[in-house]
Amino acid sequence: MTFDVADGTSNTIWAGNGRFSSFARRGGDRNGLLKSTDGGANWTRIDGGGTLVGKNISGIAANGNNVVVSVNTADNFTFGNIGIFRSTDGGTSFTQISTGDGTATGLPRGVSYDLIFDPANPDTMYTSMIFAVSGGGSNGIYKTTDAGASWSKVSDATIDALLSDNTSNLEFAHGAAGVVFAAVINNGNPDGFFRTTNAGSSWTQLETPVTNENGTDVGLNPRGIKGPGPDDGAAPEEIAGGQGNIHFSILAAPVNPNIVYVGGDRQPRSNGDTGSFPNSIGGRTSRDGCFAVTLRSRWGASGSI
């Protein structure tokens, strides 16, 4: 969901339709976008003349007649139905921008897990392309400065080395002073955090945030560790975890470029199966897994939410 930046009143809102449920991705029909021009009181469905029907919308940017969406999967999961789609007529029609090896627009075909724009310059956007190598393109982070018409690859070798068919999510956050954060999720677990302060010309890898529970480092989307039962005093039960493909979040502070928030799917007890809450970041249940991170020379967990 996003505000249309062309509307200074913030009454125009766009929302993308998709299935991100933990319950086997079940849900309603993937039938495009919803648009409101009265602050959300009423909505109109927009599917680009049917182009967006069946597509799982993972990100959206809107600036008047220019609307760009990212798609990470579809009812008919083919390269022609995923990636980046762009409208220049307010959603009446959409054209696929991510095609082939990227020769046409700079953006190869592939899965796009997210799409963000620069609030200070909405024509500048970032997205990711995964599985692009099968079409002769390159996996990576891509950037546009002309509202999605053409793109260029801006990820570095360190980021690219983490991207493969095991990459199950790649989320972005745009912060103050043009800072962009990127999080690579592989096999459901955070595998790399990165930050650029110069619009993608260079990236700095950040520490992957963890908590230490009884000598064991535990991340945002841990696997294979038992958590508490459904009721106080109940025997521990297995909690799946490792769900960063749908249960990972990242948000940059709007004023301070050195603060970013990340969240996962759960946190364990402070001492494993027999331990208790709160744990080392103050989590009081297994569902508390959000870090408020202040960037200094390293990541540091300053609390949980």
C-alpha angles and dihedrals in degrees: 000000000000143000118248102247091208090068109076091190092062090227094121112082131174125200129187122219120226146131115257098150123140087224098088090293090288119161145105129321120302096234108157130256139342122216130194125187096182103060095276101309092115132019137201123203116234122187103162094248090311097311093115096044111118094016125123106228110216099171141007138194122186131188111163110290092356111088123168125186135184123217124200101180141355143200086256100039103208131129089253090064102045137059128045125347125184136198125194095180102061096272100311089119136006131206124202109242099182106075140151116328092336097263094126101052105000090255117101125210117272147100117314112200098181145004127202135173135207107256090210092051112020092188087071113081138164131210140156133239120206127178087024093129091072088066096045094264132112129259112233152096114304132197135199128195097182102063096273101310095113133012142197131200113250105168118110131227093269092056093042091053089062095051119092142120085295092065105110099173141007115189131187138201127191115212139179123308092022095296115157126196124199129191123196116207117195122186089349095306130102106255104170141009121201139181133197126192096180104057095271099312088121136003134211119210113226129204115271104246116242139164123225113230113183093330096316123110110228123190135204096274105030123181134205099021123117120237136195123298122252093267134040109274094016120135115268116268131201113266114198101219121164090096099134090131089076106003103058126097137181129186129175121216110254096224109026112058090200097063125080131163125217130184136188140185102272150336128225130234117277092255107029122251095348098038132099142226143295097060127197096293094043096261109163097189136024089261095063104100110134122119126203100209127194113196116228120139089315139015115274130183107232095178146314132259 
